[in-house]
Amino acid sequence: NRDIYLGWLRRFEAEAETSLAAIMAAIESGNLPAAARLLHTVKGRVGMLGMSALWESTAAFEAAVKAGGDVLPWLDSFRHELIRTRAALAVLIGGAKFTAD
């Protein structure tokens, strides 16, 4: 049903900043297992919503976090794709707010 799907998109949009902030906080504190769990949750949601490019970016970021090492390039790629997806959502669901920061 279109209304249900649009509701899921709105919920994703409403939670996107909080999710990104939580992932970044986990990485900054060195809690990579928590970051991986958060990314796994995001990956599941964007997969369910059909956001394939964001799913691929999230999956790669999750794998990098699980592997350890330098995750900043993956973070940058994820943030870029999240911003691009949110911009498309703003057009689709009308009036959604997003920022590049």
N, CA, C and O atoms as a GROMACS GRO file, in nm:
protein
  404
    1ASN      N    1   0.084  -0.117   0.000
    1ASN     CA    2   0.000   0.000   0.000
    1ASN      C    3   0.089   0.124   0.000
    1ASN      O    4   0.185   0.133   0.077
    2ARG      N    5   0.058   0.218  -0.085
    2ARG     CA    6   0.138   0.340  -0.103
    2ARG      C    7   0.151   0.420   0.026
    2ARG      O    8   0.260   0.467   0.059
    3ASP      N    9   0.042   0.436   0.098
    3ASP     CA   10   0.046   0.516   0.221
    3ASP      C   11   0.137   0.453   0.326
    3ASP      O   12   0.208   0.523   0.398
    4ILE      N   13   0.134   0.322   0.336
    4ILE     CA   14   0.221   0.253   0.432
    4ILE      C   15   0.367   0.272   0.392
    4ILE      O   16   0.451   0.303   0.477
    5TYR      N   17   0.397   0.254   0.264
    5TYR     CA   18   0.534   0.271   0.216
    5TYR      C   19   0.583   0.414   0.239
    5TYR      O   20   0.696   0.434   0.285
    6LEU      N   21   0.500   0.512   0.209
    6LEU     CA   22   0.538   0.651   0.233
    6LEU      C   23   0.560   0.677   0.382
    6LEU      O   24   0.648   0.756   0.420
    7GLY      N   25   0.483   0.612   0.466
    7GLY     CA   26   0.504   0.623   0.610
    7GLY      C   27   0.639   0.567   0.651
    7GLY      O   28   0.707   0.626   0.735
    8TRP      N   29   0.679   0.456   0.593
    8TRP     CA   30   0.811   0.398   0.621
    8TRP      C   31   0.922   0.491   0.574
    8TRP      O   32   1.024   0.508   0.642
    9LEU      N   33   0.901   0.552   0.457
    9LEU     CA   34   1.001   0.647   0.407
    9LEU      C   35   1.013   0.767   0.500
    9LEU      O   36   1.123   0.813   0.529
   10ARG      N   37   0.900   0.817   0.545
   10ARG     CA   38   0.902   0.931   0.638
   10ARG      C   39   0.971   0.893   0.770
   10ARG      O   40   1.047   0.972   0.825
   11ARG      N   41   0.945   0.774   0.818
   11ARG     CA   42   1.010   0.729   0.941
   11ARG      C   43   1.161   0.717   0.921
   11ARG      O   44   1.238   0.758   1.007
   12PHE      N   45   1.202   0.662   0.807
   12PHE     CA   46   1.345   0.653   0.777
   12PHE      C   47   1.406   0.793   0.777
   12PHE      O   48   1.511   0.815   0.837
   13GLU      N   49   1.341   0.885   0.711
   13GLU     CA   50   1.391   1.023   0.703
   13GLU      C   51   1.400   1.085   0.843
   13GLU      O   52   1.498   1.151   0.876
   14ALA      N   53   1.299   1.063   0.923
   14ALA     CA   54   1.296   1.122   1.057
   14ALA      C   55   1.407   1.066   1.146
   14ALA      O   56   1.455   1.135   1.236
   15GLU      N   57   1.448   0.943   1.122
   15GLU     CA   58   1.548   0.878   1.206
   15GLU      C   59   1.690   0.882   1.149
   15GLU      O   60   1.784   0.839   1.215
   16ALA      N   61   1.705   0.933   1.028
   16ALA     CA   62   1.835   0.927   0.960
   16ALA      C   63   1.945   1.001   1.036
   16ALA      O   64   2.055   0.947   1.053
   17GLU      N   65   1.919   1.122   1.082
   17GLU     CA   66   2.021   1.199   1.154
   17GLU      C   67   2.062   1.131   1.283
   17GLU      O   68   2.181   1.125   1.317
   18THR      N   69   1.965   1.079   1.355
   18THR     CA   70   1.994   1.010   1.481
   18THR      C   71   2.077   0.886   1.456
   18THR      O   72   2.172   0.858   1.529
   19SER      N   73   2.042   0.811   1.353
   19SER     CA   74   2.118   0.690   1.319
   19SER      C   75   2.262   0.724   1.283
   19SER      O   76   2.355   0.659   1.331
   20LEU      N   77   2.280   0.825   1.199
   20LEU     CA   78   2.415   0.865   1.160
   20LEU      C   79   2.495   0.911   1.281
   20LEU      O   80   2.612   0.875   1.296
   21ALA      N   81   2.434   0.990   1.366
   21ALA     CA   82   2.502   1.039   1.486
   21ALA      C   83   2.543   0.924   1.577
   21ALA      O   84   2.652   0.925   1.633
   22ALA      N   85   2.456   0.824   1.592
   22ALA     CA   86   2.487   0.709   1.677
   22ALA      C   87   2.601   0.627   1.618
   22ALA      O   88   2.688   0.580   1.692
   23ILE      N   89   2.601   0.608   1.488
   23ILE     CA   90   2.710   0.534   1.421
   23ILE      C   91   2.842   0.608   1.440
   23ILE      O   92   2.943   0.548   1.475
   24MET      N   93   2.840   0.738   1.416
   24MET     CA   94   2.962   0.817   1.431
   24MET      C   95   3.012   0.817   1.575
   24MET      O   96   3.133   0.806   1.598
   25ALA      N   97   2.922   0.828   1.672
   25ALA     CA   98   2.961   0.826   1.813
   25ALA      C   99   3.024   0.692   1.850
   25ALA      O  100   3.124   0.688   1.922
   26ALA      N  101   2.967   0.583   1.800
   26ALA     CA  102   3.024   0.451   1.829
   26ALA      C  103   3.164   0.439   1.770
   26ALA      O  104   3.253   0.385   1.835
   27ILE      N  105   3.182   0.487   1.650
   27ILE     CA  106   3.315   0.480   1.587
   27ILE      C  107   3.414   0.568   1.662
   27ILE      O  108   3.525   0.525   1.692
   28GLU      N  109   3.374   0.690   1.693
   28GLU     CA  110   3.463   0.783   1.764
   28GLU      C  111   3.503   0.732   1.901
   28GLU      O  112   3.613   0.760   1.949
   29SER      N  113   3.415   0.656   1.965
   29SER     CA  114   3.448   0.601   2.098
   29SER      C  115   3.521   0.468   2.088
   29SER      O  116   3.560   0.410   2.190
   30GLY      N  117   3.541   0.420   1.967
   30GLY     CA  118   3.611   0.294   1.948
   30GLY      C  119   3.525   0.171   1.964
   30GLY      O  120   3.576   0.059   1.968
   31ASN      N  121   3.394   0.190   1.975
   31ASN     CA  122   3.302   0.078   1.993
   31ASN      C  123   3.257   0.027   1.856
   31ASN      O  124   3.143   0.049   1.814
   32LEU      N  125   3.348  -0.041   1.787
   32LEU     CA  126   3.318  -0.089   1.652
   32LEU      C  127   3.207  -0.194   1.650
   32LEU      O  128   3.130  -0.197   1.554
   33PRO      N  129   3.197  -0.283   1.751
   33PRO     CA  130   3.084  -0.376   1.748
   33PRO      C  131   2.948  -0.305   1.750
   33PRO      O  132   2.855  -0.346   1.681
   34ALA      N  133   2.937  -0.199   1.828
   34ALA     CA  134   2.812  -0.123   1.831
   34ALA      C  135   2.787  -0.055   1.697
   34ALA      O  136   2.674  -0.054   1.647
   35ALA      N  137   2.892   0.001   1.638
   35ALA     CA  138   2.878   0.063   1.506
   35ALA      C  139   2.832  -0.039   1.403
   35ALA      O  140   2.746  -0.009   1.319
   36ALA      N  141   2.889  -0.158   1.408
   36ALA     CA  142   2.850  -0.264   1.313
   36ALA      C  143   2.704  -0.303   1.332
   36ALA      O  144   2.633  -0.323   1.234
   37ARG      N  145   2.657  -0.313   1.456
   37ARG     CA  146   2.516  -0.346   1.482
   37ARG      C  147   2.424  -0.237   1.428
   37ARG      O  148   2.322  -0.265   1.366
   38LEU      N  149   2.461  -0.111   1.452
   38LEU     CA  150   2.380   0.000   1.402
   38LEU      C  151   2.375  -0.001   1.249
   38LEU      O  152   2.270   0.020   1.189
   39LEU      N  153   2.489  -0.023   1.187
   39LEU     CA  154   2.494  -0.029   1.041
   39LEU      C  155   2.411  -0.146   0.987
   39LEU      O  156   2.344  -0.134   0.885
   40HIS      N  157   2.416  -0.258   1.058
   40HIS     CA  158   2.337  -0.373   1.016
   40HIS      C  159   2.187  -0.340   1.019
   40HIS      O  160   2.113  -0.380   0.930
   41THR      N  161   2.145  -0.267   1.120
   41THR     CA  162   2.006  -0.225   1.130
   41THR      C  163   1.969  -0.132   1.015
   41THR      O  164   1.864  -0.149   0.952
   42VAL      N  165   2.055  -0.035   0.988
   42VAL     CA  166   2.029   0.057   0.876
   42VAL      C  167   2.024  -0.020   0.745
   42VAL      O  168   1.937   0.003   0.661
   43LYS      N  169   2.119  -0.113   0.728
   43LYS     CA  170   2.125  -0.192   0.605
   43LYS      C  171   1.994  -0.268   0.584
   43LYS      O  172   1.942  -0.273   0.473
   44GLY      N  173   1.941  -0.327   0.690
   44GLY     CA  174   1.814  -0.399   0.678
   44GLY      C  175   1.699  -0.309   0.639
   44GLY      O  176   1.618  -0.344   0.554
   45ARG      N  177   1.693  -0.193   0.701
   45ARG     CA  178   1.584  -0.101   0.671
   45ARG      C  179   1.592  -0.050   0.528
   45ARG      O  180   1.492  -0.050   0.457
   46VAL      N  181   1.710  -0.007   0.484
   46VAL     CA  182   1.720   0.047   0.348
   46VAL      C  183   1.701  -0.062   0.244
   46VAL      O  184   1.652  -0.036   0.134
   47GLY      N  185   1.739  -0.185   0.278
   47GLY     CA  186   1.713  -0.296   0.188
   47GLY      C  187   1.563  -0.319   0.172
   47GLY      O  188   1.513  -0.339   0.061
   48MET      N  189   1.492  -0.316   0.285
   48MET     CA  190   1.346  -0.334   0.283
   48MET      C  191   1.279  -0.224   0.202
   48MET      O  192   1.178  -0.248   0.134
   49LEU      N  193   1.334  -0.103   0.208
   49LEU     CA  194   1.275   0.011   0.138
   49LEU      C  195   1.316   0.018  -0.010
   49LEU      O  196   1.266   0.102  -0.084
   50GLY      N  197   1.406  -0.070  -0.052
   50GLY     CA  198   1.447  -0.073  -0.192
   50GLY      C  199   1.551   0.031  -0.229
   50GLY      O  200   1.565   0.067  -0.346
   51MET      N  201   1.625   0.080  -0.130
   51MET     CA  202   1.728   0.182  -0.154
   51MET      C  203   1.861   0.110  -0.183
   51MET      O  204   1.948   0.103  -0.097
   52SER      N  205   1.875   0.058  -0.306
   52SER     CA  206   1.986  -0.032  -0.336
   52SER      C  207   2.123   0.034  -0.329
   52SER      O  208   2.217  -0.028  -0.279
   53ALA      N  209   2.138   0.155  -0.376
   53ALA     CA  210   2.270   0.220  -0.370
   53ALA      C  211   2.311   0.245  -0.225
   53ALA      O  212   2.427   0.225  -0.189
   54LEU      N  213   2.217   0.290  -0.142
   54LEU     CA  214   2.247   0.311  -0.001
   54LEU      C  215   2.272   0.178   0.068
   54LEU      O  216   2.356   0.169   0.158
   55TRP      N  217   2.200   0.073   0.029
   55TRP     CA  218   2.223  -0.060   0.086
   55TRP      C  219   2.366  -0.105   0.058
   55TRP      O  220   2.434  -0.154   0.148
   56GLU      N  221   2.410  -0.088  -0.067
   56GLU     CA  222   2.547  -0.130  -0.104
   56GLU      C  223   2.651  -0.052  -0.024
   56GLU      O  224   2.748  -0.111   0.025
   57SER      N  225   2.632   0.078  -0.010
   57SER     CA  226   2.725   0.160   0.067
   57SER      C  227   2.726   0.119   0.213
   57SER      O  228   2.832   0.112   0.275
   58THR      N  229   2.609   0.092   0.268
   58THR     CA  230   2.598   0.052   0.407
   58THR      C  231   2.661  -0.085   0.429
   58THR      O  232   2.729  -0.107   0.530
   59ALA      N  233   2.640  -0.177   0.337
   59ALA     CA  234   2.698  -0.310   0.348
   59ALA      C  235   2.850  -0.303   0.346
   59ALA      O  236   2.917  -0.372   0.423
   60ALA      N  237   2.906  -0.220   0.257
   60ALA     CA  238   3.051  -0.206   0.250
   60ALA      C  239   3.106  -0.141   0.377
   60ALA      O  240   3.211  -0.182   0.427
   61PHE      N  241   3.036  -0.042   0.428
   61PHE     CA  242   3.077   0.026   0.551
   61PHE      C  243   3.072  -0.072   0.669
   61PHE      O  244   3.164  -0.076   0.751
   62GLU      N  245   2.965  -0.150   0.677
   62GLU     CA  246   2.953  -0.249   0.785
   62GLU      C  247   3.068  -0.350   0.778
   62GLU      O  248   3.127  -0.384   0.880
   63ALA      N  249   3.100  -0.397   0.659
   63ALA     CA  250   3.210  -0.493   0.643
   63ALA      C  251   3.343  -0.431   0.686
   63ALA      O  252   3.425  -0.497   0.750
   64ALA      N  253   3.364  -0.306   0.650
   64ALA     CA  254   3.488  -0.237   0.688
   64ALA      C  255   3.497  -0.220   0.839
   64ALA      O  256   3.604  -0.238   0.898
   65VAL      N  257   3.386  -0.187   0.901
   65VAL     CA  258   3.384  -0.171   1.047
   65VAL      C  259   3.414  -0.304   1.114
   65VAL      O  260   3.491  -0.309   1.210
   66LYS      N  261   3.355  -0.412   1.065
   66LYS     CA  262   3.378  -0.544   1.122
   66LYS      C  263   3.523  -0.587   1.105
   66LYS      O  264   3.578  -0.658   1.189
   67ALA      N  265   3.586  -0.544   0.994
   67ALA     CA  266   3.725  -0.580   0.968
   67ALA      C  267   3.823  -0.497   1.050
   67ALA      O  268   3.938  -0.535   1.067
   68GLY      N  269   3.776  -0.383   1.101
   68GLY     CA  270   3.864  -0.294   1.176
   68GLY      C  271   3.947  -0.208   1.080
   68GLY      O  272   3.921  -0.208   0.960
   69GLY      N  273   4.043  -0.139   1.132
   69GLY     CA  274   4.126  -0.053   1.047
   69GLY      C  275   4.061   0.081   1.021
   69GLY      O  276   3.974   0.126   1.096
   70ASP      N  277   4.105   0.145   0.914
   70ASP     CA  278   4.058   0.279   0.880
   70ASP      C  279   3.919   0.272   0.816
   70ASP      O  280   3.905   0.221   0.705
   71VAL      N  281   3.820   0.321   0.885
   71VAL     CA  282   3.683   0.318   0.832
   71VAL      C  283   3.639   0.453   0.777
   71VAL      O  284   3.529   0.464   0.724
   72LEU      N  285   3.724   0.555   0.788
   72LEU     CA  286   3.683   0.689   0.744
   72LEU      C  287   3.646   0.696   0.596
   72LEU      O  288   3.548   0.764   0.563
   73PRO      N  289   3.718   0.631   0.505
   73PRO     CA  290   3.673   0.636   0.364
   73PRO      C  291   3.534   0.577   0.346
   73PRO      O  292   3.455   0.626   0.265
   74TRP      N  293   3.503   0.472   0.421
   74TRP     CA  294   3.372   0.409   0.413
   74TRP      C  295   3.265   0.499   0.474
   74TRP      O  296   3.152   0.504   0.425
   75LEU      N  297   3.301   0.568   0.582
   75LEU     CA  298   3.209   0.664   0.643
   75LEU      C  299   3.176   0.774   0.544
   75LEU      O  300   3.059   0.811   0.528
   76ASP      N  301   3.277   0.827   0.477
   76ASP     CA  302   3.253   0.933   0.378
   76ASP      C  303   3.161   0.886   0.266
   76ASP      O  304   3.070   0.958   0.225
   77SER      N  305   3.184   0.765   0.217
   77SER     CA  306   3.101   0.709   0.110
   77SER      C  307   2.958   0.690   0.158
   77SER      O  308   2.863   0.722   0.086
   78PHE      N  309   2.942   0.638   0.279
   78PHE     CA  310   2.809   0.618   0.337
   78PHE      C  311   2.736   0.751   0.353
   78PHE      O  312   2.620   0.764   0.316
   79ARG      N  313   2.805   0.850   0.409
   79ARG     CA  314   2.743   0.981   0.429
   79ARG      C  315   2.700   1.043   0.296
   79ARG      O  316   2.591   1.100   0.286
   80HIS      N  317   2.785   1.030   0.195
   80HIS     CA  318   2.752   1.084   0.063
   80HIS      C  319   2.626   1.018   0.008
   80HIS      O  320   2.537   1.086  -0.043
   81GLU      N  321   2.619   0.887   0.018
   81GLU     CA  322   2.502   0.815  -0.036
   81GLU      C  323   2.378   0.844   0.048
   81GLU      O  324   2.268   0.851  -0.007
   82LEU      N  325   2.395   0.860   0.178
   82LEU     CA  326   2.281   0.895   0.264
   82LEU      C  327   2.226   1.032   0.226
   82LEU      O  328   2.105   1.050   0.218
   83ILE      N  329   2.313   1.128   0.204
   83ILE     CA  330   2.271   1.262   0.163
   83ILE      C  331   2.198   1.256   0.028
   83ILE      O  332   2.094   1.319   0.012
   84ARG      N  333   2.253   1.180  -0.067
   84ARG     CA  334   2.192   1.168  -0.199
   84ARG      C  335   2.053   1.104  -0.188
   84ARG      O  336   1.958   1.148  -0.253
   85THR      N  337   2.042   1.002  -0.106
   85THR     CA  338   1.914   0.933  -0.088
   85THR      C  339   1.812   1.024  -0.021
   85THR      O  340   1.696   1.028  -0.060
   86ARG      N  341   1.857   1.097   0.080
   86ARG     CA  342   1.765   1.187   0.150
   86ARG      C  343   1.718   1.301   0.060
   86ARG      O  344   1.605   1.346   0.072
   87ALA      N  345   1.804   1.347  -0.030
   87ALA     CA  346   1.763   1.450  -0.126
   87ALA      C  347   1.654   1.396  -0.218
   87ALA      O  348   1.557   1.466  -0.248
   88ALA      N  349   1.671   1.272  -0.263
   88ALA     CA  350   1.568   1.210  -0.347
   88ALA      C  351   1.438   1.192  -0.268
   88ALA      O  352   1.329   1.211  -0.322
   89LEU      N  353   1.450   1.154  -0.142
   89LEU     CA  354   1.332   1.140  -0.058
   89LEU      C  355   1.258   1.272  -0.041
   89LEU      O  356   1.135   1.274  -0.038
   90ALA      N  357   1.332   1.380  -0.030
   90ALA     CA  358   1.270   1.511  -0.014
   90ALA      C  359   1.177   1.540  -0.131
   90ALA      O  360   1.070   1.597  -0.113
   91VAL      N  361   1.219   1.502  -0.249
   91VAL     CA  362   1.136   1.522  -0.367
   91VAL      C  363   1.017   1.426  -0.364
   91VAL      O  364   0.904   1.464  -0.393
   92LEU      N  365   1.044   1.300  -0.329
   92LEU     CA  366   0.941   1.198  -0.332
   92LEU      C  367   0.833   1.220  -0.227
   92LEU      O  368   0.714   1.212  -0.258
   93ILE      N  369   0.874   1.246  -0.104
   93ILE     CA  370   0.773   1.257   0.002
   93ILE      C  371   0.736   1.400   0.033
   93ILE      O  372   0.648   1.426   0.115
   94GLY      N  373   0.803   1.493  -0.033
   94GLY     CA  374   0.765   1.634  -0.023
   94GLY      C  375   0.790   1.696   0.112
   94GLY      O  376   0.733   1.655   0.213
   95GLY      N  377   0.876   1.793   0.111
   95GLY     CA  378   0.898   1.872   0.230
   95GLY      C  379   0.988   1.809   0.334
   95GLY      O  380   1.004   1.866   0.442
   96ALA      N  381   1.047   1.693   0.308
   96ALA     CA  382   1.137   1.633   0.404
   96ALA      C  383   1.261   1.720   0.417
   96ALA      O  384   1.308   1.777   0.319
   97LYS      N  385   1.312   1.730   0.538
   97LYS     CA  386   1.429   1.811   0.563
   97LYS      C  387   1.554   1.723   0.567
   97LYS      O  388   1.551   1.613   0.623
   98PHE      N  389   1.661   1.771   0.508
   98PHE     CA  390   1.788   1.700   0.516
   98PHE      C  391   1.898   1.803   0.512
   98PHE      O  392   1.880   1.914   0.463
   99THR      N  393   2.014   1.764   0.564
   99THR     CA  394   2.130   1.852   0.562
   99THR      C  395   2.249   1.777   0.509
   99THR      O  396   2.253   1.654   0.512
  100ALA      N  397   2.345   1.850   0.462
  100ALA     CA  398   2.468   1.789   0.412
  100ALA      C  399   2.569   1.769   0.524
  100ALA      O  400   2.675   1.711   0.501
  101ASP      N  401   2.540   1.814   0.643
  101ASP     CA  402   2.633   1.799   0.754
  101ASP      C  403   2.600   1.681   0.841
  101ASP      O  404   2.670   1.654   0.939
   0.00000   0.00000   0.00000
